[in-house]
Amino acid sequence: MPRMLDVSDDVRAEIGDEEADRLLAGDNAPGAYDCTSCRTPGNSDQERTSTVLFVGQETAVLAFAHATCVPSQVVPVSEEQLAGAVRSITAEESAPYAAEPPPPAQPAPAYSAPAAHAYSAPPQQAVLGVTSGVVLVGGEQRPALVVEPTGPITRPGATGHGDDFLPLLTEQGFLPVVDLGRPPVAIPGWSVLLAMGQLHAVLMPAAGGGSPVAWWQAHSPMPLSEGWRSAVGRSQQVLVYAAAAGTIGTQPREDQLRAALDRAAARGALVGASMPLAGT
């Protein structure tokens, strides 16, 4: 029975016409699956389903997602991330497409909750930390990311020692947050990349047009709680808040994170933006 699959031209080019046609005919494609974006169940017999091809340096893995979550697309990832993707898919009895045998599984890194990751950077240089959490906005649980650098961020070329992090973001379209009871406005071209139910990057428009580029990218895929994934599955939007270094700090619980955000907003030290999932 033919599946309700979407296979983009980019995916077709990677896997070949013969494999793409077999998928569309119902061969080598699952009926039931767990969405690679929101991690909730889907069924390609009953709803539009996107084929998402994760491509590493030597290996490729085909996964499936609700078409309402992400479109069919090719997602470049590292071999380390791809090994994690293979473990995630095979653990849930999905059907991976491997261009070559996947590398041996390695132990997954341990994370504390809420999880946080940062860019790699030379010593003494501030890096961006990202924390995930669910916040109550207008009576609704909304998925949020909180970005806070480890130290002051100066404008490129500046010689002083001030902190230009928030001014730089406002120039990109982020707006001051004065009331967490209302979601921040959306800004064009920015999005949040989720894959295998994990956070990979926050994307921004490329200078001069073209494909978006990573404004922040995780060292390794960032785990997200079931509540966070459920919330993003409902809204298809992520609330991204940013604060200067030392404003929020490490908060072990979501209620404490919310309290820290409220304090930052009251001080005029918080900016935010709403972003769709990448590709939507």
Secondary structure, 3 states (H helix, E strand, C coil): CCCCEECCHHHHHHHCHHHHHHHHCCCCCCCEEECCCCCCEEECCCCCEEEEEEECCCCEEEEEEECCCCCCEEEECCHHHHHHHHHHHHHCCCCCCCCCCCCCCCCCCCCCCCCEEECCCCCCCCCEEEEEEEEEECCEEEEEEEEEECCCCCCCCCCCCCCCHHHHHHHCCCEECCCCCCCCCECCCCEEEEECCEEEEEEECCCCCCCCEEEEEEEEEECCCHHHHHHHHHHCEEEEEEECCCCCCCCCCHHHHHHHHHHHHHCCCEEEEEEEECCC
